Amino acid sequence: MRKQHSLRSRLTLLVAAAVAIAVAVSAVGCWYFVRRELSWQLNQSLRDIDVPVKAMQAAVRTCSPRPAATLDGHPAFAEPMQIVFPSGDRCVMGNTAIKVTPCEKRIAAGGYGGWEFYDGHADDGTALRVFVRNVDENAAFVVARPVEEINDTLRRVTALLAGVAALGVLVAASAGLLVSRAALRPVGRLTKAVEHIAQTEDLDTRIPVDGSDEIARLSASFNAMTAALAGSRDRQRQLVADAGHELRTPLTTLRTNIDLLLRSEQTGRSLDPAAKERLLINVKAQFAELTTLVGDLLQLARGDTDHEPHTELAFQDVVTSAVERARLRGAEVVADLEPWYVVGEAASLERAVLNLIDNAAKFSPGNEVEVTLREGILTVRDHGPGIAEEELPHVFERFWRSPSARSLPGSGLGLAIVAQAVEEAGGRIRLRNADGGGVAATMALPGSPAPRE
């Protein structure tokens, strides 16, 4: 299996490679620029050479196809130069003879626009840069200079650029290492925090957030995630603790009653029939209370994704179904509903509405409850004694029960289930004391009076 490099090593390599490529491209570009500039200067120097007409005439009079030390009694020119005729014959004017090419013959005959640069050679094989131009209808003047000097300069430039490139790569690698260390320092802190949480399960660990860059946003998101997990764990522990406390009472009562029945059977002392009937009725009631409590706990303990997909539904139909179920339980419900379409889960919303109606019927004389639905706001009102103002902030807490309601049946989870269902549907719920007495619960859900197309 191929060994994976660390993120720091990969970042360092990437920075060094990027700088190396940039340096290499710059060096190659610089080399071509220097080469082009030197070639241009050499061509310009050849173009600027102007030989007097008398010297050319002297070269023609003493025409020699080979280099000579003198020209018509004067020292020969230092640069390689000569006169070429269309036939290919040449009259050498310098100390070096240039090989004649078809290009020079054509220019001597008036072709190629009258002048041309090309790379040629001397008779001894020396590389030359050659400039040829037409001087009259039957002759061309040819002058050249060795290119070895340019090649030497290019070799020195190449060595210099190679050294600069190598030094640039080393500097880039060092800079990349420093940059990677500085850039990944927050990632290292985040990694240590994650490893610490994985080892200790300490969700209270927080990462310092500096600035507003991507690493800071990642750290802030991680802090928010651990805070949410810590809150979820705390709520779970609280739910388990509260559930254990609430389950203890019915279970204790059930065990006491069953122990009494067993002792009666084991000792042969029969209970009075009326007392035994009351005892069995009490056992049945405790089982019913226990069943309701377990169902409410399961409803609250389910995750946010542990439900049916949300679909568009007619909320007035959901409320109507809840009203019918409440009437079967003995509630006297007066309903006035307008159409309203929401996106949610029908079973969860129906359970929430039913809990509101049951809660209202429990405190209302004659179990009378008024239910209205206007523009997406469901109002469930009773005509009971109301709720003390200091108790209103606690009504949606799990297992919280008003002192006046502790003698009534219930688990203290009904309104908590309502709040959870409304939150899942994107709505809001509140309880308030209504004008004229009683309590009004208002549930507002986003939606529209007509279904979407």
Long-range contacts (C-beta under 8 A, 24 or more apart in sequence): 7-180, 7-184, 7-187, 8-177, 8-180, 8-181, 8-184, 11-176, 11-179, 11-180, 11-183, 11-184, 12-173, 12-176, 12-177, 12-180, 13-176, 14-176, 15-172, 15-173, 15-175, 15-176, 15-179, 15-180, 16-169, 16-172, 16-173, 16-176, 18-172, 19-168, 19-169, 19-171, 19-172, 19-175, 19-176, 20-165, 20-168, 20-169, 20-172, 23-164, 23-165, 23-168, 23-169, 23-172, 24-165, 27-161, 27-162, 27-164, 27-165, 30-157, 30-161, 31-154, 31-157, 31-158, 31-161, 34-153, 34-154, 34-157, 35-150, 35-154, 38-150, 38-153, 38-154, 39-129, 39-150, 42-129, 42-145, 42-147, 42-150, 43-117, 43-129, 43-131, 45-145, 46-117, 46-129, 46-130, 46-131, 46-143, 46-144, 46-145, 47-131, 49-79, 49-81, 49-131, 49-143, 51-77, 51-81, 51-93, 51-141, 51-143, 55-93, 56-83, 56-93, 56-135, 56-141, 59-83, 59-91, 59-92, 59-93, 60-91, 60-139, 62-91, 63-89, 63-91, 64-91, 64-92, 65-89, 65-90, 65-91, 65-92, 65-97, 66-92, 66-97, 67-92, 67-94, 67-95, 67-96, 67-97, 68-92, 69-95, 79-143, 79-144, 79-145, 80-122, 80-128, 80-143, 80-144, 80-145, 81-141, 81-142, 81-143, 81-144, 82-142, 83-135, 83-139, 83-140, 83-141, 83-142, 84-108, 84-132, 84-139, 84-140, 84-142, 85-138, 85-139, 85-140, 86-138, 90-142, 96-122, 96-123, 96-124, 96-126, 96-144, 97-122, 97-123, 98-122, 98-123, 98-128, 98-130, 98-142, 98-144, 99-123, 103-132, 104-132, 104-140, 104-142, 107-132, 107-133, 107-134, 107-140, 108-134, 108-138, 108-139, 108-140, 109-138, 110-134, 110-137, 119-147, 120-144, 127-151, 183-215, 186-210, 186-215, 186-216, 186-219, 187-215, 189-219, 190-215, 190-218, 190-219, 190-222, 193-222, 194-222, 197-226, 203-227, 203-229, 203-230, 203-233, 204-230, 238-398, 239-297, 239-300, 239-301, 239-398, 242-398, 242-399, 243-293, 243-297, 245-399, 246-293, 246-399, 246-411, 246-412, 247-290, 247-293, 250-286, 250-289, 250-290, 250-293, 251-290, 253-282, 253-286, 254-283, 254-286, 254-287, 254-290, 257-282, 257-283, 257-286, 258-283, 289-409, 289-411, 292-411, 293-411, 293-413, 296-411, 296-413, 296-414, 296-417, 297-413, 299-351, 299-413, 299-417, 299-420, 300-398, 300-413, 300-416, 300-417, 300-420, 304-424, 307-345, 307-348, 307-424, 308-345, 308-347, 309-345, 310-343, 310-344, 310-345, 310-425, 311-343, 311-344, 311-345, 312-341, 312-342, 312-343, 312-451, 312-452, 313-341, 313-342, 313-343, 313-344, 313-346, 313-349, 314-339, 314-340, 314-341, 314-451, 315-340, 315-341, 315-342, 315-349, 315-373, 315-376, 315-378, 315-445, 315-447, 316-340, 316-373, 318-346, 318-349, 318-350, 318-353, 319-353, 319-371, 319-373, 319-378, 321-350, 322-350, 322-353, 322-354, 322-357, 323-353, 323-357, 323-371, 325-350, 325-354, 326-354, 326-357, 326-358, 326-361, 326-369, 329-358, 329-361, 330-361, 330-367, 331-357, 331-358, 331-361, 331-367, 331-369, 332-361, 332-366, 332-367, 332-368, 332-369, 333-357, 333-361, 333-369, 333-370, 333-371, 334-368, 334-369, 334-370, 334-371, 335-371, 335-372, 336-371, 336-372, 336-373, 337-371, 337-372, 337-373, 338-373, 338-374, 338-375, 338-449, 339-449, 339-450, 340-373, 340-375, 340-376, 340-445, 340-447, 340-448, 340-449, 341-447, 341-448, 341-449, 341-450, 341-451, 341-452, 342-376, 342-425, 342-427, 342-445, 342-446, 342-447, 343-425, 343-426, 343-446, 343-447, 344-424, 344-425, 344-426, 344-445, 345-421, 345-424, 345-425, 348-421, 348-424, 348-425, 349-421, 349-425, 349-445, 351-417, 351-421, 352-417, 352-418, 352-421, 352-422, 352-443, 353-378, 353-380, 353-443, 355-414, 355-415, 355-417, 355-418, 356-380, 356-415, 356-418, 356-441, 356-443, 358-414, 359-414, 359-415, 359-441, 360-384, 360-439, 360-441, 362-405, 362-408, 362-410, 363-405, 363-439, 364-438, 375-449, 376-444, 376-445, 376-446, 376-447, 377-442, 377-443, 377-444, 378-442, 378-443, 378-444, 378-445, 379-440, 379-441, 379-442, 379-443, 380-440, 380-441, 380-443, 381-434, 381-438, 381-439, 381-440, 381-441, 382-438, 382-439, 383-437, 383-438, 384-437, 384-438, 384-439, 385-437, 386-433, 386-434, 386-437, 386-438, 386-439, 387-431, 387-433, 387-439, 389-433, 392-431, 392-432, 392-433, 395-431, 396-429, 418-443
